[in-house]
Amino acid sequence: MQTIGLLIYNALYIYSFFIIGYILMSWFPNARESSVGQFIGRIVEPYLEPFRKFVPPLGMIDLSPIVAIIVLRLASTGVRSLFGI
């Protein structure tokens, strides 16, 4: 069971880096239109979509990815305590 927990924990950890990469790509012109940007967008956007419904943007700043990363970190902490990692 610890192996499954460790696998889930690592997957959540890596996914949070995909979100951070997606955020950083918004700073560079045409980065999201590249093949890598489109791939990361297809992975990250379905997860970010519910957060965008509840977290309003502050002007031009979208805070939903920050909330999404916090939720991922809380989930990974729950996985660690549940599986005893």
C-alpha positions, 0 to 999 in steps of 0.5 A: 500500500505504501508503494501506491501511496508513494506513486500517487504522492509523486504524481500530485507533486509532478502535476503541481510542476505542470501547473507552475510551468503553465503559469510561467508560459503565460509570461512568454509570447506564443509559448502556449501555442507551441506543441509543448504548451498545447500539451501542458494546456490539455493536461492542466486546463481541465483541473483549473476550470472549476477553480476559475468558476469560484476564484475571481481574477484580480484585474489581469491576475488569475489567482485560480492556479495558486488555489489549485496548487494549494489544493494539490498540496493539501491532497498530497499531505492527505495521501502521505498521512493516509498511506503512512509515507 
